[in-house]
Amino acid sequence: MSNKSILEQASAYFKSHHPGLTAEAIICFLVMIDLGEPTVGEVGRAVGMTEPQAYQHISMLTASGAGLITLVNAGDGRNTISLTPPGQAAKAAILSALA
């Protein structure tokens, strides 16, 4: 499947389930599901953003936003990202659309 098809499928899912998310937040989510349980810094590096920029977009995915992730303080200044049950459902829906 082409990158364009992947983005179209993900965009369709998020438009119908979480219409308020920015394209940057959606891209960060797609990177997260590819990386497993990354840190905010790892997602930032993967998408070409600084950690503060990535955090700004990733925070839209937390409980105060879409509720798809939780940020877990690793105790060493890093925040690890974990998918919530709705985040797991979003991941499954996107991956099944790509199959």
Summary of the structure (lengths in Angstrom):
residues: 99
radius of gyration: 12.7
end to end distance: 8.7
largest distance: 39.0
contacts: 281
relative contact order: 0.18
helix: 62%
strand: 11%
